[in-house]
Amino acid sequence: MTGTRRWGGRGAVLGLGALWWWAVLRLVVVPGAGVLEATVVAGGGG
């Protein structure tokens, strides 16, 4: 059970990191990137 909990936490961290990097890339690449991406980038670290 402990192993499952550990991987669940790592999966959450990796998922949030991927979301953050996706938002950063959208802000850089897409001229019309909006408030959602800026909020994600401002709210977390990758």
N, C-alpha and C positions, 0 to 999 in steps of 0.2 A: 504493500500500500504506500509505503514511503517513496518508493521509486516513481510511482504514478504521480504523486503529488509534486515531486521535484520536476518531472518532465512537464507537468501542467503549468507550473510557474515559468519554466524556461520557454515554453511555447507561447505563453502570454507576452513575455518580454520580447521574444523574437517577432511576434505579430505586431506589437506596438511599434517596434523599431522599423519594421517594414512599412507600416503605415506612415511613419514620420518621414522616411526617405522618399516614399511615393509623393507626399505632399511637397517636399522640397523640390523634387524634380519637376513637378507640375508648375510650381511657382517660377522656376528658371526657364523651362521650355515653352510653356503655353502662355501666350500673351494675355489671354482672357481668364487666367486662373483667379479665383475669387476668394471670398471671405472664409470659406470652409478650409481651404488649404492653408491660408495664413493663420487661422486659429489653431490648426493641428500643429503647425511648425512652432508657433509661439508657446504652445502649451506643453511641449515635451522635448526630449533630447534623443538623438539617434545613437 
